[in-house]
Amino acid sequence: ADAWLLARAIFEAAPYRPMDELVYSQDRGYLDAFLLTARGGEFSEELEDYNRANPGRIDEYLTWFRETFDREPPGLRSR
């Protein structure tokens, strides 16, 4: 995420929505929620642990993502 932000800021890289979503999620403190939602099938135990340690945080992230990007986050999008 940091490398992408650097590329966008210094080297004027063209926008790439998936990476921009990742950077914004990290900036807002939702990187764990982003990754665990996007790859929940691969990290189901970690997602359960995260939900126990951070009740309501995934729902907070989902609401933020939908309001910010006007679409479902990775992992919940229709293919």
C-alpha positions in Angstrom: 0.0 0.0 0.0 2.8 2.4 0.9 4.6 1.7 -2.4 1.5 2.4 -4.4 0.9 5.7 -2.6 4.5 6.7 -3.4 4.0 5.8 -7.0 0.8 7.8 -7.2 2.2 10.8 -5.4 5.7 11.1 -6.8 5.6 9.3 -10.1 2.1 10.2 -11.1 1.0 6.6 -11.6 -2.4 6.3 -13.2 -5.2 5.4 -10.8 -5.9 1.7 -10.3 -9.0 1.3 -8.3 -8.1 -1.9 -6.4 -4.8 -0.4 -5.2 -6.5 2.9 -4.4 -9.0 1.0 -2.3 -6.2 -0.8 -0.4 -4.4 2.5 0.3 -7.5 4.3 1.5 -8.3 1.3 3.7 -4.9 1.4 5.2 -5.1 5.1 5.8 -8.4 4.8 7.6 -7.2 2.0 9.8 -9.1 -0.8 8.0 -6.3 -2.7 6.4 -6.9 -5.9 8.5 -10.6 -5.7 7.8 -10.0 -5.1 4.1 -7.6 -8.1 3.7 -9.7 -10.4 5.9 -12.9 -9.5 4.0 -11.3 -9.7 0.6 -9.6 -13.1 1.3 -12.0 -14.4 4.0 -12.1 -17.9 2.5 -8.4 -18.3 2.8 -8.1 -16.8 6.3 -11.3 -17.9 8.0 -9.7 -18.7 11.3 -7.9 -15.3 11.3 -11.2 -13.6 10.5 -12.9 -15.3 13.4 -10.1 -14.2 15.7 -10.3 -10.7 14.4 -14.0 -10.6 14.9 -13.7 -11.8 18.5 -10.9 -9.2 19.3 -12.7 -6.4 17.4 -16.4 -6.8 17.7 -18.3 -4.7 15.1 -15.2 -3.6 13.3 -15.9 -5.5 10.1 -19.4 -4.0 9.9 -17.9 -0.6 10.5 -15.4 -1.2 7.7 -18.2 -2.5 5.3 -20.2 0.6 6.0 -17.2 2.9 5.4 -16.2 1.1 2.2 -19.7 1.2 0.7 -20.0 4.9 1.5 -16.6 5.8 0.3 -16.5 3.8 -3.0 -20.2 3.3 -3.7 -19.8 -0.4 -4.2 -19.2 -3.6 -2.3 -15.7 -4.3 -1.0 -13.5 -7.1 -2.4 -14.7 -10.4 -1.3 -18.3 -9.4 -1.4 -18.7 -8.3 -5.0 -20.6 -10.1 -7.6 -18.3 -11.8 -10.0 
